Amino acid sequence: MNQDLLNEEEQLLKNTVADFSDKVLSERAALYDESGKFPWDNVSEIGQLGLFGLTIDEEYGGSGGTTRQLVVAAEEIARGCAATSVVYIAHLSLCTQYINMFGSAEQKAKYLPGLTSGQKIGAFALSEPGAGSDAANLKTGSVKTNGHFVVNGTKTWISNAPEADVMVTMVTQDSTLGYKGIDSLIIDGDLDGITVNKLNGKMGVRASTVGEIIFDNCHVPVTNRMGGDNVGFRQTMSVLNASRISIGAQCVGIAQSALEASIDYAKTREAFGSPIGDLQAIQWMIADMATETEAARQLVMKAATLRDNDLPFATEASMAKLYCSRVAMDCAYKAVQIHGGTGYFAPTPVERIFRDARVTEIYEGTSEIQRLVIARNLLRD
Ligand SMILES: Cc1cc2nc3c(=O)[nH]c(=O)nc-3n(C[C@H](O)[C@H](O)[C@H](O)COP(=O)(O)OP(=O)(O)OC[C@H]3O[C@@H](n4cnc5c(N)ncnc54)[C@H](O)[C@@H]3O)c2cc1C
């Protein structure tokens, strides 16, 4: 154990990904933000480092490892480039992990090797124009016929959709059944009857492409359903619970990058004849940012450690997502303040970080939904 309370293996992983983040991801982040293009070279290098296989069974091409290792990697990726970390988490914690947790041996053998190597891109399609927080109200329908589910409907705001080879998609055979009617299907992106429209105009995390997926009589083999009847929603919530820990780590990475940029700037920017870091007002902001970021990191680590020990972790995962997203926003806000006018203009990193942080309070369950989950769990006990 070291000062970060990481074991030797975790520290080694942190050093490797931190080096990649400093030398590669952060160098490219501004260009990707400007172009809004999918970061193929980052994805390819993340694949080469074996990071898409973290927590995935080695039998299916994964690299195994723990949730703690996954959050160490996710934090470092987000510290260098938040948009790339969205691609990473949607691909690994949502799509790949779903198949790893609930796929049959055949489904895992067919899909996981391509996903863990990064040769195939994964997406997780739950949200619809009329069903975001109220996910159980989804309407994308599937009708079982002659060995297929025929899927019709529209998904929206789906990360990685424009590039996705594999889409874990939630559908309903009978929307009057609510959450009980929901199935999860593995849908190949190249099937007939799928149109993906890239959604433009995103505030932040711009290189993480997002799409609308329209299914029009798309025939999905029945062998591509994960689990049996009435379990799709429960499976989906389990995957989201686990993935919220990764989003917490992403937020810590964003907060840490805001903190580091602020410390550097405070040492060099002068006002009234000395560095602004000599001013107590600036020192207090930096002290608060560092304290909040560290507290957020420990909350993420606690949720991850609980999960690794097969203990209940859903409440802590929601706490991590709720608190860490608040911290990412607060640190981004303070970082812009410390940078003054410079911080309001691109390509100052904190201008991008400020926009990137905002979405963390919205996706994978808004902050209001996290509070609802936390309170419901506490009041039920
Ligand atoms: C960049 C980006 C990427 C995304 N990626 C994906 C993805 O990969 N896959 C996917 O499936 N989805 C994805 N989403 C969708 C995201 O999960 C939803 O936007 C989110 O769940 C909120 O749903 P909504 O936008 O419909 O908001 P709504 O549900 O309409 O909520 C609007 C407001 O009402 C509040 N609210 C709603 N219900 C309650 C309640 N019961 N109590 C208190 N307040 C409530 C919300 O907190 C929010 O403030 C993404 C979204 C974005 C912006």
The ligand as an SDF file (V2000), in Angstrom:
LIG
                    3D

 53 58  0  0  0  0  0  0  0  0999 V2000
  -24.0590   13.1790  -23.6120 C   0  0  0  0  0  0  0  0  0  0  0  0
  -25.0840   12.1680  -23.2480 C   0  0  0  0  0  0  0  0  0  0  0  0
  -24.7950   10.8220  -23.4310 C   0  0  0  0  0  0  0  0  0  0  0  0
  -25.7560    9.8550  -23.1330 C   0  0  0  0  0  0  0  0  0  0  0  0
  -25.4580    8.5270  -23.3520 N   0  0  0  0  0  0  0  0  0  0  0  0
  -26.4390    7.5870  -23.1770 C   0  0  0  0  0  0  0  0  0  0  0  0
  -26.1950    6.2080  -23.5230 C   0  0  0  0  0  0  0  0  0  0  0  0
  -25.0960    5.8280  -23.9390 O   0  0  0  0  0  0  0  0  0  0  0  0
  -27.2230    5.3210  -23.3870 N   0  0  0  0  0  0  0  0  0  0  0  0
  -28.4470    5.6950  -22.9280 C   0  0  0  0  0  0  0  0  0  0  0  0
  -29.3330    4.8440  -22.8370 O   0  0  0  0  0  0  0  0  0  0  0  0
  -28.7010    6.9930  -22.5730 N   0  0  0  0  0  0  0  0  0  0  0  0
  -27.7340    7.9390  -22.6940 C   0  0  0  0  0  0  0  0  0  0  0  0
  -27.9770    9.2570  -22.3650 N   0  0  0  0  0  0  0  0  0  0  0  0
  -29.3080    9.6380  -21.8790 C   0  0  0  0  0  0  0  0  0  0  0  0
  -29.3230    9.9540  -20.3910 C   0  0  0  0  0  0  0  0  0  0  0  0
  -29.1690    8.7750  -19.6500 O   0  0  0  0  0  0  0  0  0  0  0  0
  -30.6330   10.6890  -20.0830 C   0  0  0  0  0  0  0  0  0  0  0  0
  -30.5350   11.9830  -20.6630 O   0  0  0  0  0  0  0  0  0  0  0  0
  -30.8850   10.7950  -18.5910 C   0  0  0  0  0  0  0  0  0  0  0  0
  -31.1980    9.5410  -18.0560 O   0  0  0  0  0  0  0  0  0  0  0  0
  -32.0290   11.7780  -18.2490 C   0  0  0  0  0  0  0  0  0  0  0  0
  -33.1480   11.4980  -19.0060 O   0  0  0  0  0  0  0  0  0  0  0  0
  -33.9030   12.6920  -19.7880 P   0  0  0  0  0  0  0  0  0  0  0  0
  -32.8740   13.4290  -20.5370 O   0  0  0  0  0  0  0  0  0  0  0  0
  -35.0330   12.0940  -20.5380 O   0  0  0  0  0  0  0  0  0  0  0  0
  -34.4410   13.6440  -18.6600 O   0  0  0  0  0  0  0  0  0  0  0  0
  -35.8570   13.5420  -17.9430 P   0  0  0  0  0  0  0  0  0  0  0  0
  -36.0490   12.1520  -17.4380 O   0  0  0  0  0  0  0  0  0  0  0  0
  -36.8860   14.0940  -18.8230 O   0  0  0  0  0  0  0  0  0  0  0  0
  -35.6310   14.4970  -16.6940 O   0  0  0  0  0  0  0  0  0  0  0  0
  -35.7450   15.9140  -16.7950 C   0  0  0  0  0  0  0  0  0  0  0  0
  -35.5300   16.4870  -15.3930 C   0  0  0  0  0  0  0  0  0  0  0  0
  -36.5130   15.9670  -14.4970 O   0  0  0  0  0  0  0  0  0  0  0  0
  -35.8820   15.3290  -13.3960 C   0  0  0  0  0  0  0  0  0  0  0  0
  -36.6510   14.1530  -12.9740 N   0  0  0  0  0  0  0  0  0  0  0  0
  -37.1810   13.1710  -13.7540 C   0  0  0  0  0  0  0  0  0  0  0  0
  -37.7850   12.2420  -12.9980 N   0  0  0  0  0  0  0  0  0  0  0  0
  -37.6220   12.6200  -11.7160 C   0  0  0  0  0  0  0  0  0  0  0  0
  -38.0330   12.0810  -10.4530 C   0  0  0  0  0  0  0  0  0  0  0  0
  -38.7280   10.9550  -10.3730 N   0  0  0  0  0  0  0  0  0  0  0  0
  -37.7230   12.7750   -9.3320 N   0  0  0  0  0  0  0  0  0  0  0  0
  -37.0230   13.9470   -9.3940 C   0  0  0  0  0  0  0  0  0  0  0  0
  -36.6230   14.5060  -10.5470 N   0  0  0  0  0  0  0  0  0  0  0  0
  -36.9120   13.8560  -11.6940 C   0  0  0  0  0  0  0  0  0  0  0  0
  -34.5130   14.9070  -13.9140 C   0  0  0  0  0  0  0  0  0  0  0  0
  -33.5890   14.7080  -12.8690 O   0  0  0  0  0  0  0  0  0  0  0  0
  -34.1620   16.0980  -14.7960 C   0  0  0  0  0  0  0  0  0  0  0  0
  -33.6860   17.1460  -14.0010 O   0  0  0  0  0  0  0  0  0  0  0  0
  -27.0230   10.2420  -22.6160 C   0  0  0  0  0  0  0  0  0  0  0  0
  -27.2820   11.5990  -22.4070 C   0  0  0  0  0  0  0  0  0  0  0  0
  -26.3410   12.5420  -22.7100 C   0  0  0  0  0  0  0  0  0  0  0  0
  -26.6730   13.9830  -22.4850 C   0  0  0  0  0  0  0  0  0  0  0  0
  1  2  1  0
  2  3  1  0
  2 52  2  0
  3  4  2  0
  4  5  1  0
  4 50  1  0
  5  6  2  0
  6  7  1  0
  6 13  1  0
  7  8  2  0
  7  9  1  0
  9 10  1  0
 10 11  2  0
 10 12  1  0
 12 13  2  0
 13 14  1  0
 14 15  1  0
 14 50  1  0
 15 16  1  0
 16 17  1  0
 16 18  1  0
 18 19  1  0
 18 20  1  0
 20 21  1  0
 20 22  1  0
 22 23  1  0
 23 24  1  0
 24 25  2  0
 24 26  1  0
 24 27  1  0
 27 28  1  0
 28 29  2  0
 28 30  1  0
 28 31  1  0
 31 32  1  0
 32 33  1  0
 33 34  1  0
 33 48  1  0
 34 35  1  0
 35 36  1  0
 35 46  1  0
 36 37  1  0
 36 45  1  0
 37 38  2  0
 38 39  1  0
 39 40  1  0
 39 45  2  0
 40 41  1  0
 40 42  2  0
 42 43  1  0
 43 44  2  0
 44 45  1  0
 46 47  1  0
 46 48  1  0
 48 49  1  0
 50 51  2  0
 51 52  1  0
 52 53  1  0
M  END
$$$$
